[in-house]
Amino acid sequence: MSARRTKKQSQAAAPGRVAGTEEFDQEMVAESFGQPTAEAKRRWTRARRNVGRPRLGRGAQVISVSVERTLLERSDALAKRMGVTRAGLIARGLRAVLAVEGEG
């Protein structure tokens, strides 16, 4: 014989159940909900958004670049001293070159 109780057995075994919990005995309580309000939809949409980093400009593009090891080590050391990331140092260098060449 199974050790699990049926719903009727559980109800019979628990006559002192808390009043007002009958709604939770239903199978699909979600069907009793109405449409969400505009405010609830806005909050739900915001909660589901990917968190991630804030967008700068038009966003970022991930690229793969080959750099000579010694140059990379030197640039990483400089970035650390400056308190910026490797990507930040590279972006700063690209902006400087573009400015010198009259492109930015």
C-alpha positions in Angstrom: 0.0 0.0 0.0 1.2 3.5 -0.9 2.4 5.8 1.9 0.9 8.8 0.1 -2.5 10.2 1.1 -5.2 11.2 -1.3 -6.7 14.6 -1.1 -9.8 13.3 0.7 -7.7 11.4 3.2 -5.6 14.6 3.9 -8.8 16.6 4.4 -10.2 14.0 6.7 -7.0 13.8 8.7 -6.7 17.6 9.2 -10.1 18.8 10.4 -8.5 21.9 12.1 -7.2 23.4 9.0 -6.7 27.2 8.8 -9.8 29.0 7.5 -9.4 30.8 4.3 -6.9 28.4 2.6 -9.5 26.6 0.5 -8.5 28.7 -2.6 -5.1 27.0 -2.5 -6.7 23.5 -2.8 -7.7 24.4 -6.4 -5.5 23.0 -9.2 -5.0 26.1 -11.3 -5.4 29.3 -9.2 -3.6 31.3 -12.0 -6.8 31.1 -14.0 -8.5 33.3 -11.5 -6.1 36.2 -12.1 -7.0 39.1 -14.4 -4.9 40.9 -17.0 -1.9 42.7 -15.5 -2.1 46.5 -15.3 0.1 48.7 -17.4 2.3 49.5 -14.4 2.6 45.7 -13.7 3.6 45.1 -17.3 6.2 47.8 -17.2 7.7 46.5 -14.0 7.7 42.9 -15.4 9.4 44.0 -18.6 12.0 45.9 -16.6 12.7 43.0 -14.3 13.2 40.6 -17.2 15.8 42.8 -19.0 19.3 41.6 -19.1 21.3 43.6 -16.5 24.8 43.7 -17.9 27.0 46.7 -18.4 25.4 50.1 -19.3 25.6 50.9 -23.0 28.2 53.5 -24.1 27.6 55.2 -27.4 26.1 52.7 -29.8 27.2 49.7 -27.7 30.3 47.6 -28.0 31.6 45.1 -30.5 33.7 42.2 -29.4 36.8 41.7 -31.6 39.8 39.4 -31.6 43.2 41.1 -32.1 46.7 39.6 -32.2 49.3 41.6 -30.2 52.9 40.9 -29.7 53.4 39.5 -26.1 55.8 42.1 -24.9 53.7 45.0 -26.1 50.6 43.4 -24.4 52.5 43.0 -21.1 53.7 46.7 -21.3 50.2 47.9 -22.1 48.6 45.9 -19.3 51.1 47.4 -16.9 50.3 50.9 -18.1 46.6 50.2 -17.9 47.0 49.0 -14.3 49.0 52.1 -13.4 46.3 54.3 -15.0 43.5 52.4 -13.3 41.8 51.5 -16.6 41.0 48.2 -18.3 42.9 46.8 -21.2 39.9 47.5 -23.4 39.7 51.1 -22.1 43.4 51.7 -22.8 43.0 50.3 -26.4 39.9 52.5 -27.0 41.8 55.5 -25.7 44.7 54.7 -28.0 42.4 54.3 -31.0 40.7 57.7 -30.3 44.2 59.3 -30.1 45.3 57.9 -33.4 42.0 58.9 -35.1 42.3 62.4 -33.7 45.9 62.8 -35.0 44.9 61.5 -38.4 41.9 63.9 -38.5 39.3 61.1 -38.4 37.7 61.8 -35.1 
